[in-house]
Amino acid sequence: MPFRQQVRRLSTVMASALCLVMLAACAVAGPQRTVLKVVPYPDIPGSFDTMLSIVEQGFEKENPDIDLVLVTASVGDMYELPFLRGLLTTPTDRGGAHIVETDTIMMGDLALEGVIRPQTFTRDDWHPLIVQGTTVKGVRYGVPHWLCGNFLISRDKNITEAQGVKDMYRRIRAAKPQGPGLAGNYAGNSYLVLYYTQSWGQYRPQVSDLLPAIVGPVEPVNARSVAVASDLCIENGNNPCVDGTYYNDFTPIFERTVKGDYAAMQGFSESMWYLMQYGASPAEWYISPLPVGAVTRNVILGDAYIARKDMDPATAAAAEKFYNYMMKDSTYQSIIFSGGQPGQKVPRYLAPARLGIFALPDLKNDIYYQRVFAAMTSQGGTNYPNLFVPDNRDRIYDEVMPYLNGNRQVGPRKGLMQQHMKRMKDMKK
């Protein structure tokens, strides 16, 4: 018999007694769970929902006193300062968040504004360059999570051993004399500013601070150097890497690179997951820092957790537990190898900020992952600036783009660092 029907049959006195007992039980049940709202970086290869499930269920199992609420956001919004500022200043019961996982290029401005709090949580095996990338004026404001680098990816090892953009041009033309040789995307303003900044640093291999590339005037020698790389995409008189053809859909880049239409592509470590969707075997592919300047030199950026300044002590303690959970070997392992269907062990090829994760058996036995590690830790690298990028990216884009085969992109520009494959997303609907 349903509970409600049983209650109806009780006398008024018994019902009142029952209510008093229930109220007393609630009173001694203990304090409410601490709510922690986190916005993860939204653009990762493989199922995003699977990653959310891994994090939420795993964390709450270990921390039953904390209610972890994962809030989704669009990639475009995550590269807009007003949106991030709103998340970190609006009350959490009105749409704000306690923690946001953001690209390091966006965090410095928020730190100078006093919106985010300094971080004390630390690990001793973080990549030293991502530690620099999360530090503003001597204070660390981010908890590094993933690494990102601008890489040259090819089946041809000889191409990835190029030293400087002119050497890369010669090697790609030797391998593919006719037609397009190098695929990439120059139409997004964040991409083009990244290439330009990397070129600026590759002309100054002894300079560690690349901020002058962001705040200073555009230098023609660096812009022309980026143009040398972009010209390798010209096909039948057109340049789809520059004119916006690949702007909203990278699918042709991955598909055609695997097919062999391109000898190489520009991308991040996780680009391999997308290449695999078209039959690429990771062990057959090589990766190195992208040469867009006088020498080949790495520039590291990545994703890091930043937190609002006005957390109460209970929420701040919950945040520390969250950082600790996300930095665990087992958490990294679960996220990295959940890039396929449930039950499949498919690497997403994200690069962990903790270098010790590369030594876990599954990554150590993956040839491509070890090549990623070598590229990420190559000598002479530096970190991408984390200050004043949002305010300067349109200016740099507008000044560099005319050097790229004389073409300007027509239409809106977005501050994106990554894009999903549109065709893959449509297939899942």
N, C-alpha and C positions, 0 to 999 in steps of 0.2 A: 504494500500500500504506500503511495507517495507520501513523503514527509509532510507536505502541506495538509493533506487530508487527516493525518494523525493529529497534527496540531489543532485542527478545528474541533476535534473530539475531546480535547482536554478542557477541564473546567477553567474558568477565568483565573482562579487562584493559581492553579498549576501552570498555566500559560505565563502568568506574571513571574512566577518563580523561575521558570525556564529562561525567560528573557534576562532576569537578573544574573543567572549563572553564566549565560553567554556573554553578557557585558563584562562580567568579572574576568572571564577567560581572555577577552580581548585586552583588558587592562594590563594583564600580566604577560602578554605575548611578547613583550620586548619592543625596542625602538623600530621605527620604520627603516626600510632599506634606503641606503644612500643612492640617489639617482645621479648617474654620470652620463652626460650626453657627449658623444664623440662623432665628428664628421670625418670619415676616412677619405683618403684621396680616391676619387671615383674611377679613374681610368687605368685598369690593370687587365692584362690578357687573361682569357678564361672566364669562367662564371664569377661575376661580382657577388651574386647572391650566395654562392658557396663559401666565398671568403667571409662574408658577413656572418653566416651561420657558424663557421669555425670559430670566429673570434667571440661572438656573443655567448654561444653555448659553452665553449671552453673556459672563458673567463668567469662566467657566473657559476660554473660548477666548482671552481676553485675559490670563488669569492661570493658565497651565497648572500652576504650582507649588502651587496652592491647590485643595483639594477642598472645594467649597461644598456643604454639606448643609442643605437647606431643610426645616424641621420644621413641620408643620401643627398648629394648635391651634383650639379652638372659640372663638367670639366671647364666649360667656359666661365662659369661663375667663380671657380676657384682661382682664376687668374685676374680677378677684378678686386682691387683694394676695398672699394665700398662694401662689397658683399662680405669679404672676410672681416672687415671692421664691424659690420653689423652682427655677424655671428658671435663675435667675441665681446660685444658690448650690450647687446639686447638681452634682457632677462631670459633665462633658459625656459621659463614657462610661457614665453611669448615668441619662441622661435630661435632663441640664441643657443649656443653650445658652450660646453666647458673646454673641450679640446678640439682642435682642427688639425688634420694632417695636410700640410700644404707643401708646395714646391719651395725650396729654400730661396728662390729668387724673389718670393713675395713677402718674406718674413721680416727683413731688415727695417722696412718702412714702418711696419706695425710696432716693432720694438722701439724705434725712435719716437713714435707717437705716445708711447706709454700704455699701449693697449694690452700687451702680453707680459707675462711674468718671466723672470729669469728661471732657468732650470737647474736643479741640483742633482737630478737622477743621472747616473753615468755608467758607462761600461768601458773596460780597458781595451777592448778590441775593436772599437769603432774605427773606420778608416779616418786617419788624421785629417784628410782634406774635407770630409763632411763635418768634422768637428769645427774646423775653421769656417765652413759654410753656414754653420748654425750659430756663429758667434758674431756679435755686433759690438764694436768698440770695447772689446775685451770681456764682454759678458755673453755667456751662452744662453740663448733663448729657445733652442729647439732640441728635441730628443730625436736623433737620426733614426730613420727606419729603413729606407731603401736608398740605393745609390743610382745615379744616372750619369751617363757619359755619352758624348756624341761620337759615334763609331763608324768605321768603315767595315762592311761585312761582305765577304766574298767566298766562293768556293776555291778561288785561286790564291794560295798562300803568298805567291810572289807579289800580288797587288797589295795585300795588307802589310807588306814589309816596306812600303814606300816611305821615303823620308822627304816630306814636304810636298806641296801641292803640284809642283812641276814634275817631280818624280812620279807621283801618282798618275798624273795625266799621261806621261810617257808609257807607264806600265799598262794602264787600261787600254790605251790606243794600240799597244803591241798585242794585247790579247784580243782586242775587238776593233780592228781598223775602221770599220764602217758602222754607221748608225749609232744609237745611243749606247753609252757605256756605264754611266753612273746615275742611279735613280735616287731621288730625294724630294724634299718639299722646301721651297724657298718662299712660298706665298704667304705663310703664316708669319706674323711679325715676331713672335717669340723665337721661331726657328731661325729666321734670318739674322736676328740680333745675336743668337747663340753662335752661329757660324762666323759672323763678323768678329765677335769678341774672342772666339777661339783663334781666328787668324791674327788678331792683334797680339795675343799672347804668344803665338808661334813665331812672330817676328821679334819677340823680346823674351827669349827662353830663360833668361836669368831674372826676370821680373815676376814676382809672385802675386802682386796686387793688380788685378785686371780692372779695378773700378774706373781708372781713367778712360778705358775703352767705352764705358757706359756714359760717363758725364762729359767727356771731351768731344771735340769735333770729329766727325768721320774722316779717317785718313784714306786718301785714294788708293795707296798701295795695298791696304788691307781689303778694300772693297773690290779692287781688280783681282786680287788673289781668290776671293770667294767666287768671282765671275769665272775664273779658270775652271773651278770645280763644276759650276753650274752649266758651263758649255758642254760638258760631257753628257748632258741629258738631251741635247738637241737632236731632233728626229724629223726628217723631211722639212727642215726649215722652221719647225716649231719647237718650243721648249715647254713640255707639260709640267716640268718641275718648277717653272717660274711663272707661267701664265695663269696658274690657279686650277689647272685640270685635276691635280691630285690634292687639292686643298681640303675638301670635305670627305674624300674617300681614298684611302691609301691602298685599297684592294689591288689596283693594277700594279702598284709598286711591288708588292709581295708576290703576286701571281707571276708577273713577267720576269722578276729576278730569278725565281725558281725555274722558270721555263728556259732561261738563258738569254732573254732579250737584252738584259743588262748584265754586265760583267761584275757589278758590285752595286751595293746600295748604302745609303746613309741611314743610320738608325740607332736605336738604343739596344741594350742587351736583350730585352724582352721581345724585340722584333722577331727573334727566332721562333717564338710561339706562333706568330702569324705566318711566317714562312712555312712552318710545319703543316699548316692547314692546306698547303698546296704540294705537300709531299717532300719537303726538305728533310734531309737526315742531318741532325745537328753535328754529328761527328765529322761531316764532310765540309763544314764551314769554318772560316777563320774570321777573327775580329781584332781590330786594332784602333787606336785613336784616329779620328778622321784628320788627314792632312789638308788644311786649308790655308796654310801659311808657309813660311820659309823652312820650318822643321816640323816634325811630327811630335806633338805635345798634347797630353791629356788635360781636359778640364772637367772637374767633377762637380756635380750638383746632386740634388736628390729630394726625397720627401722626408719631412720631419714633423713631429708633433709639437704644436705650440698651444699654450693654454691661456685662458682669460685671466686677467689680473685680480679680479674680485671674488675668487673662490673662498668659501668658508673652510675651516680646518678639516671637517669631515670629507668634503669633496676633494680637497687637496690631497688628503691621505688616499682617497679612492683613486685619484689620478696616478699617484706613485705606484699603486698596485697594478694599474692598467699598463703603465710603461714596462713594469717588470714582466708582466705576462707577455706582452708583445715582443720583448727581447729574448724570450726563452728559446732554446734550441728547438724544442718540440713545436712551438708556435710557428716559427719560421718554416720548419720542415713541413708542417701541415698545410700552410698557405702555399708554399712554393710548388708542392707536388699535387695540388688539387686542381690542375688546369684542364682536366678532361671531364668526361662523364663520371657520375658517382661510381666509385669502385675502381676507377682507372688511376694510375699513377703517372700523370703527365706534368712535366715541369713547365712552369710559367716563364722561366728564365728571367725573373726579376733578380736584381743584384742586391743582396742584403748589405745594410750599413755595417753590420758586425762581420769583420773579416773572418772570424772564427767559424762562421757558418759554412764558409767554403770548404772547411776541413771535415764537415760531416760526411760519412761514407757515401751517401747518395749524390752529393755534389762532387766529392773528390773523385768518384768513379765516372763522372760525366765529363767527357773530353771538352765539350763546348763550354761548360761552366768553368773549367780550369783555364780555358782561353780567355773567358770574361774576366776572371780573377787577375790574370797576367796583364790584360789591357787596363783594368781599373787601377792597378798598382804599379804601372810603368813609371820609370824614373822621370823626374822633371815636371811632373804634373802640378796643377794648382787648382784652386776652387773657383767656381763661377761667382761673380759678385752677388751679394744678397741685399744691396742697397740701390735705390733709385732706378731700378729696372723698369717698373711700371710706367714711370713718368717719361722715360726716354725711348721706349721701344718703338713708338710710332715715328718719332723723329729719326732714329737710326734707320728704320725700315725705309722711310721716304728718301733718305739720302743715299742708301746703299743700292736700292732696287734699280735705279737708272743704269748702274754699271753692269747689271746682269742682262746682257744681250739687248739692252735698250728697251726692255719690256717692263711695263708696270702692271700689277694685278688690277683687274677691274672688279669693283665690288667691295663688300665689307671685309675687314681684317679682324682676326680674333687673337687674343694672347694665349694660344694653345701650345703646349709642348708635345702632346700626344693626341692621336685620333684612333678610334676604333675602326675596324674595317666595316664600312657601311653594309656591304653585301652579306657579311657574316651576321650582322645584327638583324638584317631583314629576314634571313633564313630562320632565325630563332622565334620570330613572331608567330 
